[in-house]
Every structure is written in structure tokens, then in C-alpha cells.
């Protein structure tokens, strides 16, 4: 819903003055919530959440000397934006860091109906979203990475991670959070989506590298913080077990691809000649097979085991007839 009409007041001097527009749009999540248990559970908790009773938001407002009760407009923004974060959050423990919001601030504003485009200039603004993110960053429930573009002297696009404290405010303990993340990993394995999500995360990192987004490369303290959060949620042992499972999974995938390659039509033909020669060689004295292989090297020095089918086929052709 758009409320772009300015409020007018007519003072005693008869001059009409327009007051500042209170807000352009009413916050409402209009994105798509993923069909995963993690996103649905956190979203359902947000629907029941009272931001006035959130201990970290309460502490922040006291620190700022603001009134304790959050205005209804800001609470509506919190609700819509929180759902957008849940919908775009990366719950995959295979990723470098947990709980990254894998979309831009502009996309968050679009999904919450808070992206305003000025009709005259075409300038895009989403101040309510920025203010809400600033509140949450100051309250210590999200991590925001910012950067300055040295050429344009403007702020780069932000990267956002959700901290466990955000979920704690919704009523989730670390143990419950760990259980949800582990269930998400098992769901990926059961659905065969682990590799898909890993590729998705890889594409996300490549997209960030191509875009004007704040770079985490030299932010060592931030990277250490994000690693600490991941260890805190997964647990040291769980993280090590997860890494072992990832390595085993990679090996299994490699073996599957190797077997598929060997079972292809050309490979079957190649193995047929190798089996024929191996069966003959097993019935011969070592000197006989050695002499035949030596003859092959002299007659066709360009052939070797590396040539595969051609090499084994030539050896089979050199096998003397039975009784000769």
C-alpha cells in the first residue's frame, strides 16, 4: 500500500505548507519463504514475537535514552524484514560461515515493500530498512560488513550475517539452533541437494567478487568472529565430523564419476581386450607373456599401456593360435 500524499496544514497567514511525509509504504513481506523446516520455524517464531519484550532491543533503547516501547511503524518493519532475513538466510553448515543473508539490501527492501522510487528523479531509497538494520547491528543481533568505494567515495553494498543472539531473542537456545542446522544438513543429504547448495554458495561468492560489495578478504577479526559463531552453533566436534563427512562425500562422488566413466561404451570395449589378454596371460608361463610384450614394444614402440584399447588389442592380435 502506498501513502504518498503529503499532509497539508493551513496556518493563519493563509500560506499552505506541506509537512514531511511520515512514510511511503506499509511494510509487508511479499517474498517467497523457502520450503524448509528451518525457515518455517524461524518465521513462525517471528509471527509470535513481541519486539517490545526483546531483551537486546530493550537494552539498546535504554542505552540510547529512547522510550522503551518501539513505535508500531518500526515494529512492522522489524516483522517484515525479519521474515525476509529468514527467507534469504543460508543455513547450510557446508558454507564458510553460518547464517549469511544471501541477497542485497535493495532486494530485502523489495521483498518487504520498502523500496521507494522517486517519481521525479527515479532515485531509489529504503531508509526504513537501513534504520532497522542499524538498530539490529547496534543491538548485537546481526553482523554487517560495510566498505567504502575509493573511486566513487560511496558506500559499497553490505553483507549481512545473523548472529545466534537474533534467534535467542525469538526463544531458540543454542542446542535448539544446532539441532535445526543439523536437521537441515540431513535434509540436504536425504534430498541429494548437498552438492547443489555447495554450488549455489560458490556462485554466490563469485557474484560478490564481480559486484561492488564490501570485501571480507582482509577483515581478519570479522572472519574470526564468524568462525567463532559457527563453532558455537555447531560445536567443535560437530564441525570436525561435518568436515570428515564432506571429505568422504567428495571421495564418494569422485568414485561414482570414475565408475560412470569406466562403464561408458568406449571403456567397456577397452576392458574387453584387457580381459582377453589377462585371461590368456594367466594361463601362460611368465617367459611366454614377457616375450610377446617385448615383441609388441619392438614392433609398435609408440604403443603403451597408456594407449589403452589400442595397446591391449594389439597384444591380443599377437597371441599365437592354439597348438602353434
C-alpha positions as CSV (number, residue, x, y, z in Angstrom):
1,X,0.0,0.0,0.0
2,X,1.4,3.4,-1.0
3,X,0.6,6.5,1.0
4,X,2.5,9.2,-0.9
5,X,0.0,12.1,-0.3
6,X,1.6,14.8,1.8
7,X,-0.3,16.2,4.8
8,X,-1.2,19.9,4.4
9,X,-1.8,22.5,7.1
10,X,-3.2,26.0,6.5
11,X,-2.0,28.4,9.2
12,X,-3.5,31.8,10.0
13,X,-1.2,33.5,7.4
14,X,-3.0,31.6,4.6
15,X,0.2,30.0,3.3
16,X,-0.2,26.3,2.5
17,X,2.8,24.3,3.7
18,X,3.4,20.6,3.2
19,X,4.6,18.5,6.1
20,X,7.2,15.8,5.9
21,X,5.9,12.5,4.6
22,X,5.8,10.1,7.5
23,X,6.4,7.0,5.4
24,X,5.9,6.0,1.8
25,X,4.9,2.3,2.1
26,X,3.5,0.0,4.7
27,X,5.9,-2.9,5.5
28,X,4.7,-6.3,4.3
29,X,6.8,-9.3,3.4
30,X,6.0,-10.2,-0.2
31,X,8.8,-12.6,-0.9
32,X,8.8,-16.4,-1.1
33,X,9.6,-18.4,2.0
34,X,11.7,-21.5,1.3
35,X,10.0,-24.8,1.9
36,X,12.4,-25.8,4.6
37,X,11.8,-26.6,8.3
38,X,14.5,-24.0,9.4
39,X,12.9,-21.1,7.5
40,X,9.4,-22.0,8.6
41,X,10.2,-22.5,12.2
42,X,12.0,-19.2,12.5
43,X,9.3,-17.4,10.5
44,X,6.6,-18.8,12.8
45,X,8.5,-17.6,15.8
46,X,8.7,-14.1,14.3
47,X,4.9,-14.1,13.8
48,X,4.5,-14.6,17.6
49,X,7.4,-12.3,18.6
50,X,6.9,-9.1,20.6
51,X,9.8,-6.7,19.8
52,X,8.9,-4.7,23.0
53,X,9.9,-7.7,25.0
54,X,13.1,-8.5,23.1
55,X,15.8,-8.1,25.8
56,X,18.5,-6.8,23.4
57,X,16.2,-4.3,21.7
58,X,15.1,-3.2,25.2
59,X,18.8,-2.8,26.3
60,X,19.6,-0.8,23.1
61,X,16.7,1.6,23.6
62,X,17.7,2.2,27.2
63,X,21.3,2.9,26.1
64,X,20.0,5.4,23.5
65,X,17.8,7.0,26.1
66,X,14.8,6.3,23.8
67,X,11.4,5.4,25.1
68,X,11.2,1.6,25.8
69,X,8.2,0.9,23.6
70,X,9.1,0.6,19.9
71,X,6.7,2.5,17.6
72,X,4.2,0.4,15.7
73,X,5.7,1.5,12.4
74,X,9.2,0.3,13.3
75,X,7.8,-2.9,14.7
76,X,6.0,-3.6,11.4
77,X,9.3,-3.0,9.6
78,X,11.1,-5.4,12.0
79,X,8.4,-8.1,11.4
80,X,8.6,-7.9,7.6
81,X,12.4,-7.5,7.5
82,X,12.9,-10.4,9.9
83,X,10.9,-12.7,7.7
84,X,12.9,-11.6,4.7
85,X,16.1,-12.4,6.5
86,X,14.8,-15.9,7.4
87,X,13.8,-16.4,3.8
88,X,17.2,-15.5,2.4
89,X,19.4,-16.9,5.2
90,X,22.0,-19.6,4.4
91,X,21.5,-22.4,7.0
92,X,24.0,-24.7,5.3
93,X,26.9,-25.8,7.6
94,X,29.0,-26.6,4.5
95,X,29.3,-22.8,3.8
96,X,32.2,-20.9,5.1
97,X,30.1,-19.1,7.6
98,X,26.6,-19.7,9.0
99,X,23.5,-17.6,8.6
100,X,24.6,-15.2,5.8
101,X,21.8,-13.3,4.2
102,X,22.3,-14.1,0.6
103,X,20.7,-11.1,-1.1
104,X,21.3,-7.3,-1.3
105,X,19.7,-4.7,0.9
106,X,17.7,-3.5,-2.1
107,X,16.3,-7.0,-2.6
108,X,15.3,-7.0,1.1
109,X,13.6,-3.7,0.6
110,X,11.7,-5.0,-2.4
111,X,10.6,-8.1,-0.6
112,X,9.3,-6.0,2.3
113,X,7.6,-3.3,0.2
114,X,10.0,-0.7,1.5
115,X,11.8,0.2,-1.8
116,X,10.7,3.7,-2.7
117,X,11.4,5.1,-6.2
118,X,11.0,8.9,-6.5
119,X,8.7,9.7,-9.4
120,X,10.6,12.8,-10.4
121,X,14.2,11.7,-10.1
122,X,14.0,7.9,-10.2
123,X,16.1,7.8,-7.1
124,X,15.7,4.6,-5.0
125,X,15.5,4.8,-1.2
126,X,14.8,2.3,1.5
127,X,15.5,4.2,4.7
128,X,13.2,2.1,7.0
129,X,15.2,-1.0,6.1
130,X,18.6,0.7,6.7
131,X,17.3,2.1,10.1
132,X,16.1,-1.3,11.2
133,X,19.4,-3.0,10.2
134,X,21.2,-0.3,12.1
135,X,19.1,-1.0,15.2
136,X,19.8,-4.7,14.9
137,X,23.5,-4.2,14.4
138,X,23.8,-1.9,17.4
139,X,21.8,-4.4,19.4
140,X,24.3,-7.1,18.5
141,X,21.9,-9.5,16.8
142,X,23.3,-9.2,13.3
143,X,26.8,-8.6,11.8
144,X,27.1,-6.0,9.0
145,X,30.1,-5.7,6.7
146,X,30.5,-2.3,5.1
147,X,33.1,-0.9,2.8
148,X,33.9,2.4,1.0
149,X,34.4,2.5,-2.7
150,X,37.7,4.5,-3.2
151,X,36.7,5.7,-6.7
152,X,33.2,7.0,-6.1
153,X,33.7,7.7,-2.3
154,X,30.4,6.0,-1.7
155,X,29.4,3.1,0.5
156,X,29.6,-0.4,-1.1
157,X,26.8,-2.8,-0.8
158,X,26.6,-4.5,2.6
159,X,27.0,-8.2,3.5
160,X,24.9,-9.3,6.5
161,X,25.1,-12.3,8.8
162,X,22.6,-13.2,11.5
163,X,24.0,-13.9,15.0
164,X,22.7,-16.6,17.3
165,X,21.5,-13.7,19.6
166,X,18.9,-12.9,16.9
167,X,17.4,-16.5,17.3
168,X,17.9,-16.4,21.1
169,X,15.6,-13.3,21.1
170,X,13.0,-15.5,19.3
171,X,13.2,-18.1,22.0
172,X,15.7,-20.6,20.4
173,X,18.6,-21.9,22.6
174,X,22.0,-22.8,21.1
175,X,21.1,-26.5,21.4
176,X,17.8,-26.0,19.5
177,X,19.7,-23.9,16.9
178,X,22.3,-26.7,16.5
179,X,19.5,-29.3,16.1
180,X,17.8,-27.2,13.4
181,X,21.0,-26.7,11.4
182,X,21.9,-30.4,11.7
183,X,18.4,-31.4,10.5
184,X,18.8,-29.0,7.6
185,X,22.1,-30.8,6.7
186,X,20.4,-34.2,6.9
187,X,17.6,-32.9,4.8
188,X,20.1,-31.8,2.1
189,X,21.7,-35.3,2.2
190,X,18.4,-37.1,2.0
191,X,17.2,-35.0,-0.9
192,X,20.6,-35.2,-2.7
193,X,20.9,-31.4,-2.6
194,X,24.2,-31.1,-0.7
195,X,26.2,-30.6,-3.9
196,X,23.6,-28.2,-5.3
197,X,23.7,-26.0,-2.3
198,X,27.5,-26.1,-2.3
199,X,27.5,-24.9,-6.0
200,X,24.9,-22.3,-5.1
201,X,27.2,-20.9,-2.4
202,X,30.1,-20.9,-4.8
203,X,28.1,-19.0,-7.3
204,X,27.2,-16.5,-4.6
205,X,30.8,-15.9,-3.8
206,X,31.7,-15.4,-7.5
207,X,28.8,-13.0,-7.8
208,X,30.1,-11.0,-4.8
209,X,33.6,-10.9,-6.3
210,X,32.2,-9.4,-9.6
211,X,30.0,-6.9,-7.8
212,X,30.7,-3.7,-5.8
213,X,30.2,-5.4,-2.5
214,X,32.2,-4.9,0.8
215,X,35.1,-7.3,0.7
216,X,35.8,-9.6,3.7
217,X,39.2,-10.8,2.5
218,X,41.3,-8.6,4.8
219,X,38.8,-8.4,7.6
220,X,40.5,-10.9,9.8
221,X,38.8,-10.0,13.1
222,X,35.4,-10.4,11.4
223,X,36.3,-13.7,9.8
224,X,37.4,-15.0,13.2
225,X,34.1,-13.8,14.7
226,X,32.1,-15.6,12.1
227,X,34.2,-18.8,12.6
228,X,33.6,-18.5,16.3
229,X,29.9,-18.2,15.7
230,X,29.9,-21.3,13.5
231,X,31.9,-23.3,16.2
232,X,29.5,-22.0,18.8
233,X,26.4,-23.2,17.0
234,X,27.8,-26.5,15.5
235,X,30.2,-27.4,18.3
236,X,33.8,-28.2,17.8
237,X,33.2,-32.0,17.5
238,X,30.2,-31.5,15.2
239,X,32.2,-29.2,12.9
240,X,35.1,-31.7,12.7
241,X,32.6,-34.5,12.0
242,X,31.0,-32.4,9.4
243,X,34.3,-31.8,7.7
244,X,35.0,-35.5,7.7
245,X,31.6,-36.2,6.1
246,X,32.3,-33.6,3.5
247,X,35.6,-35.2,2.6
248,X,34.0,-38.7,2.4
249,X,31.2,-37.3,0.3
250,X,33.7,-35.8,-2.1
251,X,35.5,-39.1,-2.4
252,X,32.3,-40.9,-3.0
253,X,31.3,-38.5,-5.7
254,X,34.7,-38.9,-7.3
255,X,34.4,-42.7,-7.2
256,X,30.9,-42.6,-8.7
257,X,32.1,-40.3,-11.6
258,X,35.1,-42.6,-12.2
259,X,32.8,-45.7,-12.3
260,X,30.5,-44.0,-14.7
261,X,33.4,-43.1,-16.9
262,X,34.6,-46.7,-16.9
263,X,31.2,-48.0,-17.6
264,X,30.8,-45.8,-20.7
265,X,30.7,-47.6,-24.1
266,X,34.4,-46.9,-25.1
267,X,35.6,-48.0,-21.7
268,X,33.7,-51.3,-22.0
269,X,35.4,-52.0,-25.3
270,X,38.7,-51.2,-23.8
271,X,38.2,-53.5,-20.8
272,X,37.1,-56.3,-23.1
273,X,40.6,-56.5,-24.8
274,X,42.3,-56.2,-21.4
275,X,40.3,-59.1,-20.0
276,X,41.0,-61.2,-23.1
277,X,44.8,-60.6,-22.7
278,X,44.7,-61.0,-18.9
279,X,42.9,-64.4,-19.3
280,X,45.5,-65.6,-21.8
281,X,48.4,-64.3,-19.8
282,X,47.1,-66.1,-16.6
283,X,47.4,-69.5,-18.5
284,X,50.9,-68.9,-19.8
285,X,54.4,-69.1,-18.3
286,X,55.8,-65.7,-17.5
287,X,58.5,-66.0,-20.1
288,X,55.9,-66.5,-22.9
289,X,53.9,-63.4,-22.0
290,X,57.1,-61.4,-21.5
291,X,58.3,-62.4,-24.9
292,X,55.0,-61.3,-26.5
293,X,55.0,-57.9,-24.8
294,X,58.6,-57.4,-25.8
295,X,57.7,-58.2,-29.4
296,X,54.9,-55.6,-29.2
297,X,57.3,-53.0,-27.9
298,X,59.7,-53.7,-30.8
299,X,57.1,-53.7,-33.5
300,X,55.0,-50.8,-32.2
301,X,57.1,-48.6,-29.9
302,X,54.5,-45.9,-30.0
303,X,52.0,-48.1,-28.1
304,X,52.0,-48.5,-24.4
305,X,49.6,-49.2,-21.5
306,X,48.6,-45.5,-21.7
307,X,47.1,-46.1,-25.1
308,X,44.5,-48.3,-23.6
309,X,42.4,-50.1,-26.1
310,X,44.8,-49.9,-29.0
311,X,47.6,-51.4,-26.9
312,X,45.6,-54.3,-25.5
313,X,44.0,-55.0,-28.9
314,X,47.5,-55.3,-30.5
315,X,48.6,-57.7,-27.8
316,X,45.5,-59.8,-28.4
317,X,46.3,-59.9,-32.1
318,X,49.9,-61.1,-31.3
319,X,48.6,-64.1,-29.3
320,X,49.6,-67.2,-31.3
321,X,46.9,-69.7,-32.3
322,X,46.3,-72.6,-30.0
323,X,48.6,-75.5,-30.9
324,X,51.2,-73.4,-32.8
